[in-house]
Amino acid sequence: MTMKIPISLFSYVSRAMMANPRPQGISVLGHIRPVENAGSTQLRKVNFNQYVAIEQNPRTGSEWAIKARAGQKVVQFKDFMTNEYVAVSVDGTVIEYPKR
């Protein structure tokens, strides 16, 4: 069974977690979720429902990193259940990745 990607929730989470100054937590569906560091970096991440929102690393060679280096706020969304990236948000606009 394929779940529908919650586009409006992803847009909200990406905008909230990328706010300046950096928030300590954001409210997601009535629960406060901490904004944490992704690994040993200063990149932001938020775990919610079955997803993790991860700030794009601008030091990679991807098209999304180029946008992040240019100052756009890029957030990748990964599904815990499938361990696959399901969408990306650029300045709050969500693009769903094609199903494999």
Secondary structure as the mmCIF struct_conf table of DSSP 4:
data_model
#
loop_
_struct_conf.conf_type_id
_struct_conf.id
_struct_conf.beg_label_comp_id
_struct_conf.beg_label_asym_id
_struct_conf.beg_label_seq_id
_struct_conf.end_label_comp_id
_struct_conf.end_label_asym_id
_struct_conf.end_label_seq_id
HELX_LH_PP_P HELX_LH_PP_P1 THR A 2 ILE A 5
HELX_RH_AL_P HELX_RH_AL_P1 ILE A 7 MET A 17
TURN_TY1_P TURN_TY1_P1 MET A 18 MET A 18
BEND BEND1 ASN A 20 PRO A 21
HELX_LH_PP_P HELX_LH_PP_P2 ARG A 22 PRO A 23
BEND BEND2 GLN A 24 GLN A 24
STRN STRN1 GLY A 25 VAL A 28
TURN_TY1_P TURN_TY1_P2 LEU A 29 GLY A 30
STRN STRN2 HIS A 31 PRO A 34
STRN STRN3 GLU A 36 ASN A 37
TURN_TY1_P TURN_TY1_P3 GLY A 39 SER A 40
BEND BEND3 THR A 41 GLN A 42
STRN STRN4 ARG A 44 PHE A 48
TURN_TY1_P TURN_TY1_P4 ASN A 49 GLN A 50
STRN STRN5 TYR A 51 GLU A 55
HELX_LH_PP_P HELX_LH_PP_P3 GLN A 56 ASN A 57
TURN_TY1_P TURN_TY1_P5 PRO A 58 ARG A 59
BEND BEND4 THR A 60 SER A 62
HELX_RH_AL_P HELX_RH_AL_P2 GLU A 63 ARG A 69
TURN_TY1_P TURN_TY1_P6 ALA A 70 GLY A 71
STRN STRN6 VAL A 74 ASP A 79
TURN_TY1_P TURN_TY1_P7 PHE A 80 ASN A 83
STRN STRN7 GLU A 84 VAL A 90
TURN_TY1_P TURN_TY1_P8 ASP A 91 GLY A 92
STRN STRN8 THR A 93 GLU A 96
HELX_LH_PP_P HELX_LH_PP_P4 TYR A 97 LYS A 99
#
